[in-house]
Amino acid sequence: MKKILGLVASQRKLANGEILIKEAAASIGEEFELELIKLPDLNLQPCKACYACLVPNQRCPLTDDLYFLLDRIKEADGIIISSPCYALGPAAITKLFGDRIIALARQLDELWGKPCVIIATAGIKGWEGYTLSALIANARFMGFDIKDAHMFMGALPGEALVNPESTARIRALGASLFGKPRQSEAGQCPTCWSDLWKFPTPNHAVCPLCGQEADVRSSENGMQWNFGSAGHRFEKKSLKEHFQVWLVDQVKEFGSRRKELSIIRNRYKGQDKWIKQNKEHDDN
C-alpha cells in the first residue's frame, strides 16, 4: 500500500486544493493511504540566516515544526502539494517552508527522487501570476521528482471541479504520481516547467529558475523556440554544491574578511530608529 502525503496551503476547510488532492489520490490506480497536513496549522518560523544548520549533523536551532514536517515527508511514498493563488503568488506559508531549504538540503539524499505532483488554484484566468512556477521551484529545491503540475480555476470552494475537463485533468495528474510524468507544455521551460522567462538580449530567453536558455524567433508558423544550454540548477550535484559546499565556504570567507567588511558595515551603525510593536499596550 502506498502512503501519500498531501500538503494543503489553504486555511479554508474543504477548499479547492484539499478536494483536488483527495481526487488526485483516488486516481492513482492502486491501494493507498492518504495523510493530510494543513501547512498553516504548523509552527514554521522564518529562516534566521544563522547558518548553524550548515555544520554537519547539526539541525536548525529554531524550535518549530520543520522536522516534524520533514519526517512526514520522508515516510511518504509520494507527495501532493496544493496552494491557492494569493496576490499573484502561492500562499505565504509555502514560501516560508521553502525558505528553510538550507536546513532541508542537508537531507537531500533522503528526499531525492520522491515523486510529487503539484496543484495550484486561482479564481480568475489570467490572474495566476507566478504561483505554479514558485511551487515547482520549491519542490525541485527539495529534490522531488515532479511528475505533473497544473493550475486549476475556481474562486469558490468546490468550483475547481465543476467542469468535466478539470475532473479529467486532476485524475490524470493523480495517475502520474506513481506513473509516467507528463512532458513540458507550450510556453514552459522544458527543464523545470516554469512559465517565466527573461530576455536579457533580443531573441535570447533565459529561464530565471533553472537557467535554461533559448533562441526565440518569429516565423510564419508563429514563435519558434530553439532551446540551447539546459538548466542545471535543480540537478542533485548542483544543489549539493550550492547548499553543502558554496554556502559553507561563504561562512568561512566571512570569518576571514570580517574586519574588512566591518569597515563598510560600521558606516551604517548608529542611532537607528526601529519601530516595534508595544505588545503590552496592544494587549490592553
Backbone as CSV, one residue per row, in Angstrom:
resi,resn,N_x,N_y,N_z,CA_x,CA_y,CA_z,C_x,C_y,C_z
1,MET,0.842,-1.202,0.000,0.000,0.000,0.000,0.873,1.247,0.000
2,LYS,0.569,2.190,-0.891,1.324,3.425,-0.985,0.834,4.424,0.055
3,LYS,1.790,5.130,0.648,1.447,6.199,1.577,1.658,7.533,0.880
4,ILE,0.584,8.321,0.803,0.625,9.615,0.139,0.453,10.715,1.178
5,LEU,1.281,11.725,1.091,1.173,12.878,1.978,0.683,14.072,1.178
6,GLY,-0.450,14.630,1.602,-0.985,15.817,0.970,-0.694,17.045,1.819
7,LEU,-0.036,18.025,1.229,0.296,19.270,1.925,-0.629,20.368,1.403
8,VAL,-1.483,20.869,2.295,-2.515,21.836,1.930,-2.109,23.208,2.446
9,ALA,-2.014,24.192,1.559,-1.574,25.532,1.961,-2.723,26.469,2.291
10,SER,-3.946,26.054,2.018,-5.098,26.918,2.259,-5.574,26.813,3.700
11,GLN,-6.102,27.924,4.235,-6.692,27.951,5.575,-8.122,27.407,5.559
12,ARG,-8.764,27.402,4.398,-10.163,27.006,4.309,-10.364,25.512,4.514
13,LYS,-11.535,25.146,5.044,-11.912,23.746,5.145,-12.564,23.320,3.829
14,LEU,-12.182,22.147,3.355,-12.689,21.611,2.089,-12.588,22.638,0.967
15,ALA,-11.453,23.314,0.926,-11.188,24.264,-0.155,-10.830,23.491,-1.420
16,ASN,-10.694,24.197,-2.518,-10.399,23.555,-3.800,-9.148,22.696,-3.736
17,GLY,-8.079,23.222,-3.097,-6.841,22.450,-3.031,-7.004,21.132,-2.306
18,GLU,-7.760,21.140,-1.225,-7.967,19.908,-0.447,-8.752,18.869,-1.236
19,ILE,-9.846,19.294,-1.869,-10.647,18.302,-2.600,-9.920,17.815,-3.850
20,LEU,-9.095,18.668,-4.435,-8.310,18.238,-5.591,-7.258,17.211,-5.175
21,ILE,-6.649,17.394,-4.006,-5.701,16.398,-3.504,-6.402,15.056,-3.325
22,LYS,-7.596,15.076,-2.737,-8.325,13.823,-2.487,-8.738,13.143,-3.795
23,GLU,-9.121,13.936,-4.776,-9.489,13.367,-6.073,-8.259,12.807,-6.783
24,ALA,-7.139,13.515,-6.669,-5.903,13.033,-7.287,-5.459,11.717,-6.661
25,ALA,-5.514,11.632,-5.331,-5.100,10.409,-4.640,-5.995,9.237,-5.017
26,ALA,-7.277,9.504,-5.201,-8.215,8.438,-5.561,-7.984,7.919,-6.976
27,SER,-7.136,8.584,-7.732,-6.935,8.237,-9.147,-5.605,7.540,-9.413
28,ILE,-4.879,7.149,-8.363,-3.557,6.580,-8.599,-3.617,5.147,-9.113
29,GLY,-4.770,4.490,-8.975,-4.918,3.168,-9.558,-4.407,2.032,-8.700
30,GLU,-4.130,2.263,-7.437,-3.716,1.202,-6.531,-4.082,1.598,-5.110
31,GLU,-3.969,0.662,-4.178,-4.334,0.959,-2.806,-3.390,2.010,-2.223
32,PHE,-3.966,2.892,-1.427,-3.157,3.971,-0.868,-3.710,4.399,0.479
33,GLU,-2.870,5.045,1.242,-3.270,5.697,2.478,-2.909,7.170,2.348
34,LEU,-3.907,8.029,2.446,-3.691,9.467,2.300,-3.661,10.131,3.665
35,GLU,-2.561,10.812,3.952,-2.445,11.634,5.154,-2.346,13.092,4.720
36,LEU,-2.994,13.958,5.467,-3.051,15.370,5.110,-2.441,16.237,6.209
37,ILE,-1.736,17.267,5.798,-1.224,18.275,6.728,-1.629,19.640,6.187
38,LYS,-2.295,20.409,7.030,-2.630,21.785,6.676,-1.457,22.659,7.116
39,LEU,-0.678,23.115,6.175,0.558,23.838,6.482,0.347,25.046,7.399
40,PRO,-0.737,25.830,7.243,-0.912,26.969,8.144,-1.113,26.582,9.602
41,ASP,-1.462,25.323,9.867,-1.622,24.876,11.253,-0.288,24.615,11.938
42,LEU,0.782,24.506,11.147,2.096,24.228,11.713,2.771,25.513,12.196
43,ASN,3.667,25.341,13.129,4.518,26.444,13.578,5.790,26.405,12.744
44,LEU,5.823,27.190,11.671,7.002,27.275,10.809,7.526,28.700,10.887
45,GLN,8.717,28.860,11.406,9.295,30.187,11.610,10.191,30.584,10.437
46,PRO,10.389,31.877,10.226,11.275,32.332,9.143,12.722,31.929,9.408
47,CYS,13.428,31.592,8.343,14.854,31.302,8.451,15.578,32.537,8.984
48,LYS,16.486,32.350,9.944,17.228,33.462,10.549,18.577,33.687,9.870
49,ALA,18.884,32.888,8.847,20.156,33.007,8.135,21.343,32.931,9.079
50,CYS,21.220,32.114,10.127,22.329,31.954,11.079,23.356,30.941,10.584
51,TYR,22.939,30.071,9.635,23.801,29.059,9.013,24.294,27.993,9.991
52,ALA,23.651,27.913,11.151,24.033,26.862,12.109,23.786,25.474,11.527
53,CYS,22.777,25.355,10.658,22.429,24.056,10.080,23.449,23.585,9.049
54,LEU,24.406,24.448,8.688,25.430,24.039,7.723,26.497,23.159,8.360
55,VAL,26.553,23.169,9.678,27.512,22.307,10.374,27.038,20.862,10.238
56,PRO,27.906,19.934,9.831,27.499,18.531,9.675,26.818,17.985,10.927
57,ASN,25.706,17.276,10.713,24.925,16.650,11.785,24.290,17.658,12.736
58,GLN,24.213,18.922,12.323,23.597,19.954,13.148,22.239,20.331,12.563
59,ARG,21.212,20.323,13.392,19.883,20.711,12.949,19.701,22.217,13.035
60,CYS,18.665,22.705,12.378,18.282,24.098,12.517,17.934,24.369,13.974
61,PRO,18.460,25.433,14.583,18.218,25.697,16.001,16.822,26.209,16.319
62,LEU,16.040,26.575,15.303,14.684,27.050,15.572,13.819,25.900,16.090
63,THR,13.098,26.144,17.147,12.251,25.107,17.742,10.836,25.252,17.204
64,ASP,10.624,24.706,16.030,9.298,24.749,15.423,8.988,23.380,14.824
65,ASP,8.077,23.335,13.863,7.594,22.055,13.329,8.289,21.622,12.045
66,LEU,9.419,22.220,11.722,10.085,21.888,10.466,10.431,20.404,10.389
67,TYR,11.013,19.863,11.433,11.465,18.471,11.368,10.320,17.483,11.539
68,PHE,9.241,17.915,12.176,8.017,17.101,12.169,7.542,16.939,10.734
69,LEU,7.495,18.041,9.998,7.068,18.001,8.598,8.046,17.200,7.755
70,LEU,9.330,17.391,7.981,10.340,16.663,7.220,10.201,15.158,7.429
71,ASP,9.961,14.730,8.665,9.808,13.297,8.949,8.588,12.722,8.238
72,ARG,7.485,13.488,8.196,6.281,13.009,7.499,6.569,12.870,6.000
73,ILE,7.346,13.792,5.446,7.704,13.728,4.021,8.563,12.489,3.757
74,LYS,9.519,12.233,4.630,10.391,11.069,4.451,9.596,9.761,4.479
75,GLU,8.576,9.700,5.334,7.789,8.470,5.481,6.884,8.207,4.285
76,ALA,6.565,9.245,3.528,5.613,9.116,2.424,6.276,8.533,1.177
77,ASP,5.477,7.785,0.420,5.940,7.275,-0.875,5.773,8.316,-1.973
78,GLY,4.827,9.213,-1.785,4.579,10.256,-2.765,3.998,11.487,-2.097
79,ILE,4.198,12.645,-2.713,3.777,13.923,-2.146,2.838,14.633,-3.124
80,ILE,1.752,15.191,-2.573,0.880,16.059,-3.354,0.836,17.408,-2.634
81,ILE,1.182,18.459,-3.350,1.201,19.806,-2.777,0.125,20.634,-3.442
82,SER,-0.662,21.351,-2.641,-1.659,22.256,-3.213,-1.557,23.618,-2.554
83,SER,-1.761,24.661,-3.356,-1.768,26.024,-2.826,-2.667,26.900,-3.670
84,PRO,-3.420,27.782,-3.028,-4.170,28.779,-3.784,-3.263,29.913,-4.221
85,CYS,-3.711,30.650,-5.185,-3.011,31.855,-5.635,-3.502,33.038,-4.811
86,TYR,-2.584,33.679,-4.098,-2.889,34.901,-3.355,-1.997,36.010,-3.896
87,ALA,-2.604,37.099,-4.361,-1.832,38.251,-4.847,-0.788,37.833,-5.887
88,LEU,-1.220,36.993,-6.839,-0.426,36.547,-7.991,0.679,35.562,-7.623
89,GLY,0.700,35.073,-6.390,1.706,34.098,-5.969,1.091,33.060,-5.048
90,PRO,1.845,32.015,-4.703,1.306,30.988,-3.812,1.132,31.520,-2.398
91,ALA,0.336,30.825,-1.602,0.117,31.212,-0.212,1.460,31.357,0.501
92,ALA,1.556,32.336,1.390,2.827,32.693,2.026,3.474,31.535,2.765
93,ILE,2.664,30.616,3.291,3.227,29.512,4.069,4.127,28.637,3.209
94,THR,3.860,28.560,1.905,4.707,27.745,1.030,6.092,28.367,0.880
95,LYS,6.149,29.692,0.824,7.444,30.376,0.741,8.189,30.267,2.066
96,LEU,7.450,30.348,3.178,8.069,30.216,4.493,8.727,28.850,4.633
97,PHE,8.023,27.819,4.173,8.570,26.468,4.187,9.753,26.370,3.232
98,GLY,9.604,26.939,2.039,10.672,26.876,1.046,11.930,27.596,1.479
99,ASP,11.769,28.667,2.257,12.938,29.429,2.709,13.801,28.649,3.698
100,ARG,13.311,27.545,4.201,14.100,26.723,5.124,14.920,25.680,4.371
101,ILE,15.104,25.909,3.074,15.782,24.935,2.218,17.225,24.707,2.646
102,ILE,17.856,25.679,3.300,19.249,25.483,3.726,19.336,24.313,4.689
103,ALA,18.383,24.240,5.619,18.354,23.109,6.553,17.878,21.836,5.857
104,LEU,16.878,21.958,5.005,16.325,20.785,4.336,17.317,20.166,3.361
105,ALA,18.183,20.998,2.773,19.145,20.497,1.799,20.142,19.528,2.414
106,ARG,20.321,19.576,3.724,21.204,18.602,4.381,20.616,17.192,4.283
107,GLN,19.300,17.114,4.006,18.607,15.825,3.914,18.368,15.413,2.456
108,LEU,19.088,16.026,1.540,18.802,15.855,0.120,18.867,14.395,-0.335
109,ASP,19.806,13.643,0.194,19.931,12.239,-0.214,18.669,11.451,0.121
110,GLU,18.028,11.766,1.245,16.832,11.039,1.661,15.577,11.524,0.939
111,LEU,15.603,12.747,0.439,14.439,13.303,-0.241,14.507,13.126,-1.755
112,TRP,15.700,12.884,-2.269,15.911,12.920,-3.710,15.057,11.879,-4.442
113,GLY,14.368,12.348,-5.475,13.602,11.452,-6.339,12.243,11.071,-5.817
114,LYS,11.818,11.629,-4.694,10.493,11.284,-4.174,9.443,11.860,-5.116
115,PRO,8.522,11.036,-5.633,7.549,11.529,-6.615,6.604,12.561,-6.009
116,CYS,6.289,13.563,-6.808,5.468,14.674,-6.327,4.629,15.231,-7.470
117,VAL,3.398,15.585,-7.175,2.562,16.331,-8.110,2.104,17.602,-7.407
118,ILE,1.879,18.640,-8.201,1.588,19.958,-7.641,0.279,20.491,-8.208
119,ILE,-0.548,20.989,-7.295,-1.851,21.541,-7.642,-1.885,23.005,-7.217
120,ALA,-2.163,23.888,-8.147,-2.365,25.297,-7.824,-3.783,25.679,-8.214
121,THR,-4.359,26.620,-7.493,-5.711,27.069,-7.806,-5.750,28.592,-7.866
122,ALA,-6.556,29.107,-8.759,-6.724,30.559,-8.898,-8.177,30.850,-9.257
123,GLY,-8.623,32.047,-8.921,-10.022,32.385,-9.136,-10.341,32.880,-10.524
124,ILE,-9.368,33.537,-11.179,-9.640,34.155,-12.475,-8.536,33.798,-13.464
125,LYS,-8.927,33.358,-14.633,-7.961,33.063,-15.678,-7.190,34.333,-16.031
126,GLY,-5.865,34.227,-16.079,-5.023,35.374,-16.363,-4.476,36.042,-15.113
127,TRP,-4.975,35.629,-13.932,-4.504,36.176,-12.672,-3.706,35.134,-11.886
128,GLU,-3.152,34.162,-12.577,-2.409,33.099,-11.894,-1.049,33.566,-11.407
129,GLY,-0.493,34.608,-12.069,0.811,35.128,-11.669,1.905,34.083,-11.776
130,TYR,2.784,34.073,-10.779,3.916,33.144,-10.772,3.679,31.963,-9.831
131,THR,2.413,31.733,-9.471,2.070,30.733,-8.459,2.639,29.352,-8.765
132,LEU,2.314,28.828,-9.936,2.719,27.456,-10.252,4.232,27.342,-10.371
133,SER,4.875,28.324,-10.986,6.332,28.296,-11.134,7.021,28.289,-9.776
134,ALA,6.505,29.084,-8.827,7.104,29.142,-7.498,6.957,27.820,-6.762
135,LEU,5.797,27.191,-6.865,5.581,25.902,-6.206,6.493,24.827,-6.800
136,ILE,6.633,24.833,-8.112,7.514,23.868,-8.772,8.955,24.066,-8.322
137,ALA,9.402,25.323,-8.252,10.779,25.605,-7.841,11.038,25.128,-6.425
138,ASN,10.106,25.395,-5.498,10.281,24.942,-4.111,10.430,23.427,-4.042
139,ALA,9.573,22.732,-4.786,9.613,21.266,-4.754,10.897,20.730,-5.384
140,ARG,11.362,21.346,-6.439,12.607,20.894,-7.075,13.813,21.162,-6.172
141,PHE,13.780,22.267,-5.423,14.861,22.529,-4.477,14.988,21.393,-3.460
142,MET,13.874,20.779,-3.100,13.902,19.684,-2.129,14.238,18.341,-2.761
143,GLY,14.471,18.349,-4.065,14.881,17.122,-4.730,13.741,16.232,-5.175
144,PHE,12.501,16.733,-5.106,11.362,15.914,-5.509,11.371,15.690,-7.020
145,ASP,10.858,14.543,-7.423,10.682,14.214,-8.835,9.292,14.691,-9.238
146,ILE,9.205,15.839,-9.903,7.915,16.420,-10.254,7.333,15.649,-11.434
147,LYS,6.216,14.962,-11.189,5.596,14.143,-12.223,4.541,14.919,-13.012
148,ASP,3.903,15.894,-12.354,2.900,16.706,-13.030,2.615,17.934,-12.159
149,ALA,2.148,18.993,-12.776,1.775,20.220,-12.067,0.766,20.956,-12.928
150,HIS,-0.268,21.502,-12.286,-1.322,22.152,-13.084,-2.010,23.237,-12.266
151,MET,-2.431,24.274,-12.965,-3.214,25.351,-12.382,-4.691,25.117,-12.672
152,PHE,-5.498,24.997,-11.614,-6.942,24.798,-11.751,-7.669,26.094,-11.414
153,MET,-8.753,26.366,-12.123,-9.518,27.586,-11.929,-10.739,27.325,-11.049
154,GLY,-10.942,28.222,-10.102,-12.114,28.129,-9.236,-11.964,29.051,-8.049
155,ALA,-12.783,30.085,-7.967,-12.692,31.033,-6.863,-13.435,30.530,-5.632
156,LEU,-14.543,29.814,-5.830,-15.377,29.359,-4.716,-15.002,27.931,-4.329
157,PRO,-15.064,27.582,-3.048,-14.740,26.213,-2.617,-15.594,25.187,-3.359
158,GLY,-14.962,24.267,-4.042,-15.653,23.249,-4.832,-15.761,23.598,-6.297
159,GLU,-15.541,24.852,-6.651,-15.725,25.291,-8.038,-14.688,24.702,-8.984
160,ALA,-13.542,24.297,-8.456,-12.474,23.773,-9.319,-12.857,22.461,-9.988
161,LEU,-13.889,21.779,-9.474,-14.308,20.507,-10.063,-15.706,20.583,-10.669
162,VAL,-16.132,21.788,-11.028,-17.454,21.942,-11.630,-17.491,21.360,-13.034
163,ASN,-16.447,21.615,-13.834,-16.497,21.154,-15.226,-15.771,19.826,-15.404
164,PRO,-16.219,19.008,-16.349,-15.640,17.686,-16.579,-14.166,17.727,-16.966
165,GLU,-13.749,18.801,-17.654,-12.349,18.897,-18.066,-11.420,18.936,-16.852
166,SER,-11.813,19.672,-15.824,-10.994,19.751,-14.615,-10.933,18.411,-13.903
167,THR,-12.058,17.692,-13.882,-12.086,16.371,-13.250,-11.156,15.414,-13.981
168,ALA,-11.196,15.430,-15.303,-10.315,14.565,-16.086,-8.852,14.935,-15.868
169,ARG,-8.569,16.236,-15.766,-7.179,16.688,-15.596,-6.632,16.284,-14.236
170,ILE,-7.413,16.421,-13.182,-6.903,16.078,-11.849,-6.719,14.569,-11.725
171,ARG,-7.546,13.795,-12.404,-7.384,12.339,-12.377,-6.120,11.923,-13.127
172,ALA,-5.830,12.603,-14.220,-4.595,12.320,-14.948,-3.383,12.721,-14.101
173,LEU,-3.492,13.835,-13.401,-2.412,14.284,-12.519,-2.168,13.273,-11.408
174,GLY,-3.253,12.775,-10.809,-3.106,11.773,-9.750,-2.478,10.490,-10.255
175,ALA,-2.892,10.051,-11.439,-2.356,8.814,-12.009,-0.865,8.918,-12.289
176,SER,-0.378,10.132,-12.528,1.038,10.304,-12.858,1.951,10.223,-11.635
177,LEU,1.381,10.322,-10.418,2.214,10.354,-9.217,3.148,9.146,-9.153
178,PHE,2.610,7.984,-9.436,3.436,6.766,-9.474,3.500,6.190,-10.881
179,GLY,3.149,7.014,-11.865,3.179,6.579,-13.250,4.137,7.415,-14.078
180,LYS,3.815,7.580,-15.337,4.683,8.326,-16.244,4.504,9.824,-16.041
181,PRO,5.594,10.578,-16.025,5.474,12.036,-15.906,4.991,12.639,-17.219
182,ARG,4.324,13.760,-17.138,3.941,14.450,-18.360,5.127,15.236,-18.897
183,GLN,5.039,15.663,-20.125,6.068,16.477,-20.738,5.747,17.962,-20.511
184,SER,6.738,18.812,-20.689,6.502,20.249,-20.536,5.480,20.702,-21.574
185,GLU,4.704,21.709,-21.209,3.666,22.229,-22.080,4.163,23.453,-22.834
186,ALA,3.422,23.889,-23.847,3.804,25.051,-24.647,4.000,26.270,-23.760
187,GLY,5.120,26.951,-23.962,5.420,28.142,-23.175,6.180,27.867,-21.899
188,GLN,6.294,26.596,-21.505,7.010,26.248,-20.281,8.466,25.908,-20.581
189,CYS,9.310,26.138,-19.600,10.696,25.711,-19.703,10.736,24.188,-19.785
190,PRO,11.432,23.608,-20.755,11.452,22.149,-20.886,12.232,21.459,-19.773
191,THR,13.031,22.216,-19.032,13.831,21.628,-17.958,13.102,21.644,-16.619
192,CYS,12.545,22.811,-16.245,11.935,22.908,-14.905,10.443,23.212,-14.948
193,TRP,9.867,23.456,-16.129,8.444,23.704,-16.338,7.987,25.096,-15.914
194,SER,8.896,25.985,-15.563,8.480,27.346,-15.244,7.933,28.023,-16.493
195,ASP,6.943,28.898,-16.300,6.431,29.664,-17.435,6.910,31.114,-17.375
196,LEU,7.980,31.352,-16.610,8.584,32.676,-16.520,9.852,32.707,-17.370
197,TRP,10.062,33.809,-18.102,11.243,33.938,-18.939,11.814,35.346,-18.834
198,LYS,13.131,35.450,-18.890,13.817,36.730,-19.003,14.395,36.840,-20.406
199,PHE,14.462,38.075,-20.911,15.024,38.324,-22.235,16.156,39.338,-22.090
200,PRO,17.360,38.881,-21.704,18.481,39.804,-21.487,18.936,40.507,-22.751
201,THR,18.755,39.860,-23.877,19.050,40.470,-25.176,17.952,40.047,-26.142
202,PRO,17.758,40.797,-27.250,16.710,40.428,-28.207,16.864,38.988,-28.694
203,ASN,15.746,38.279,-28.719,15.671,36.902,-29.231,16.358,35.873,-28.331
204,HIS,16.873,36.304,-27.184,17.557,35.374,-26.281,16.786,35.294,-24.970
205,ALA,16.245,34.112,-24.688,15.450,33.906,-23.477,16.220,33.044,-22.483
206,VAL,16.057,33.345,-21.198,16.687,32.576,-20.126,15.649,32.310,-19.044
207,CYS,15.529,31.069,-18.641,14.641,30.723,-17.527,15.287,31.222,-16.234
208,PRO,14.628,32.098,-15.474,15.243,32.632,-14.260,15.324,31.629,-13.125
209,LEU,14.645,30.492,-13.261,14.668,29.496,-12.189,15.790,28.474,-12.370
210,CYS,15.860,27.853,-13.545,16.868,26.808,-13.722,18.022,27.220,-14.629
211,GLY,17.871,28.315,-15.399,18.950,28.766,-16.273,18.876,28.256,-17.692
212,GLN,17.830,27.492,-18.023,17.653,27.024,-19.408,17.652,28.210,-20.370
213,GLU,18.366,28.069,-21.507,18.438,29.141,-22.496,17.689,28.746,-23.767
214,ALA,17.260,29.782,-24.506,16.544,29.522,-25.758,16.721,30.688,-26.713
215,ASP,16.763,30.368,-27.992,16.752,31.375,-29.055,15.313,31.455,-29.561
216,VAL,14.739,32.648,-29.535,13.326,32.822,-29.883,13.219,33.666,-31.154
217,ARG,12.568,33.114,-32.157,12.428,33.808,-33.437,10.981,33.744,-33.919
218,SER,10.595,34.781,-34.632,9.264,34.810,-35.231,9.329,34.148,-36.610
219,SER,8.326,33.345,-36.928,8.272,32.681,-38.226,6.835,32.681,-38.728
220,GLU,6.645,32.133,-39.927,5.300,32.063,-40.488,4.391,31.198,-39.633
221,ASN,4.979,30.278,-38.887,4.200,29.369,-38.043,4.092,29.852,-36.604
222,GLY,4.471,31.099,-36.369,4.419,31.633,-35.015,5.802,31.720,-34.399
223,MET,5.865,31.853,-33.097,7.137,31.946,-32.400,7.819,30.585,-32.339
224,GLN,9.094,30.555,-32.697,9.870,29.328,-32.688,10.893,29.391,-31.544
225,TRP,10.837,28.406,-30.694,11.755,28.329,-29.553,12.794,27.253,-29.827
226,ASN,14.056,27.649,-29.919,15.149,26.695,-30.101,15.961,26.663,-28.809
227,PHE,15.804,25.586,-28.076,16.416,25.504,-26.750,17.873,25.080,-26.852
228,GLY,18.702,25.798,-26.120,20.134,25.529,-26.109,20.568,24.921,-24.798
229,SER,21.470,25.597,-24.093,22.027,25.069,-22.848,20.916,24.775,-21.852
230,ALA,20.899,23.553,-21.359,19.863,23.145,-20.410,20.183,23.670,-19.020
231,GLY,19.133,23.974,-18.291,19.326,24.407,-16.911,19.859,23.267,-16.060
232,HIS,20.657,23.586,-15.092,21.237,22.533,-14.247,21.066,22.830,-12.767
233,ARG,20.406,23.922,-12.425,20.345,24.367,-11.032,19.673,23.339,-10.123
234,PHE,18.718,22.576,-10.647,17.978,21.638,-9.817,18.514,20.214,-9.904
235,GLU,19.664,20.026,-10.535,20.291,18.707,-10.512,20.877,18.455,-9.117
236,LYS,20.920,17.206,-8.735,21.379,16.859,-7.387,22.788,17.379,-7.125
237,LYS,23.663,17.224,-8.091,25.044,17.675,-7.927,25.099,19.174,-7.686
238,SER,24.305,19.932,-8.446,24.305,21.387,-8.312,23.725,21.827,-6.977
239,LEU,22.637,21.190,-6.562,22.028,21.543,-5.284,22.980,21.273,-4.132
240,LYS,23.648,20.130,-4.178,24.604,19.802,-3.122,25.780,20.772,-3.129
241,GLU,26.239,21.106,-4.308,27.353,22.035,-4.425,26.985,23.387,-3.825
242,HIS,25.774,23.847,-4.112,25.366,25.161,-3.627,25.138,25.180,-2.115
243,PHE,24.311,24.245,-1.627,23.882,24.295,-0.230,24.860,23.641,0.746
244,GLN,25.659,22.699,0.263,26.532,21.972,1.180,28.007,22.350,1.037
245,VAL,28.348,23.055,-0.048,29.747,23.440,-0.259,29.891,24.959,-0.345
246,TRP,29.199,25.573,-1.335,29.364,27.015,-1.555,28.973,27.828,-0.334
247,LEU,27.821,27.523,0.265,27.382,28.282,1.439,28.345,28.115,2.605
248,VAL,28.854,26.905,2.784,29.830,26.662,3.859,31.089,27.498,3.621
249,ASP,31.525,27.538,2.365,32.704,28.343,2.022,32.448,29.830,2.263
250,GLN,31.207,30.279,2.025,30.870,31.679,2.258,30.965,32.047,3.739
251,VAL,30.532,31.138,4.579,30.639,31.365,6.025,32.109,31.493,6.430
252,LYS,32.955,30.624,5.887,34.384,30.676,6.191,35.000,31.978,5.661
253,GLU,34.578,32.383,4.460,35.119,33.602,3.876,34.734,34.828,4.705
254,PHE,33.503,34.830,5.217,33.082,35.952,6.047,33.949,36.046,7.300
255,GLY,34.302,34.879,7.853,35.168,34.882,9.028,36.528,35.478,8.728
256,SER,37.065,35.172,7.540,38.391,35.677,7.191,38.366,37.141,6.761
257,ARG,37.205,37.637,6.327,37.096,39.026,5.851,36.279,39.908,6.795
258,ARG,36.051,39.414,7.988,35.178,40.134,8.918,35.642,41.571,9.160
259,LYS,36.950,41.746,9.408,37.459,43.100,9.693,37.280,44.026,8.500
260,GLU,37.608,43.498,7.308,37.465,44.300,6.086,36.018,44.737,5.875
261,LEU,35.090,43.809,6.021,33.685,44.109,5.780,33.081,44.950,6.902
262,SER,33.651,44.843,8.114,33.146,45.641,9.232,33.370,47.131,9.005
263,ILE,34.418,47.480,8.273,34.672,48.891,7.967,33.488,49.477,7.204
264,ILE,32.959,48.708,6.257,31.795,49.158,5.491,30.549,49.142,6.364
265,ARG,30.342,48.075,7.088,29.129,47.935,7.888,29.042,48.987,8.981
266,ASN,30.179,49.314,9.576,30.170,50.262,10.691,29.799,51.683,10.265
267,ARG,29.908,51.962,8.967,29.474,53.276,8.485,27.978,53.493,8.714
268,TYR,27.257,52.399,8.797,25.803,52.474,8.904,25.316,52.095,10.295
269,LYS,26.227,52.103,11.249,25.905,51.771,12.631,25.697,53.072,13.399
270,GLY,24.562,53.220,14.042,24.320,54.462,14.756,23.010,54.448,15.491
271,GLN,22.460,55.640,15.657,21.207,55.791,16.388,20.028,55.489,15.453
272,ASP,19.796,54.231,15.243,18.715,53.813,14.356,17.370,53.933,15.063
273,LYS,16.368,54.301,14.295,15.025,54.406,14.849,14.193,53.230,14.356
274,TRP,14.254,52.142,15.122,13.481,50.952,14.776,12.100,51.051,15.439
275,ILE,11.086,50.773,14.679,9.726,50.796,15.204,9.313,49.376,15.554
276,LYS,8.938,49.174,16.795,8.495,47.857,17.245,7.129,47.967,17.889
277,GLN,6.414,46.867,17.825,5.085,46.830,18.422,5.183,46.835,19.941
278,ASN,4.381,47.682,20.568,4.292,47.699,22.024,3.265,46.656,22.432
279,LYS,3.745,45.447,22.726,2.830,44.332,22.994,2.001,44.569,24.249
280,GLU,2.612,45.181,25.264,1.875,45.433,26.498,0.713,46.377,26.249
281,HIS,0.971,47.424,25.446,-0.085,48.373,25.111,-1.146,47.717,24.231
282,ASP,-0.692,46.854,23.300,-1.613,46.195,22.387,-2.545,45.253,23.129
283,ASP,-2.011,44.559,24.160,-2.841,43.628,24.932,-3.944,44.345,25.706
284,ASN,-3.677,45.608,26.074,-4.669,46.372,26.817,-5.736,46.932,25.890
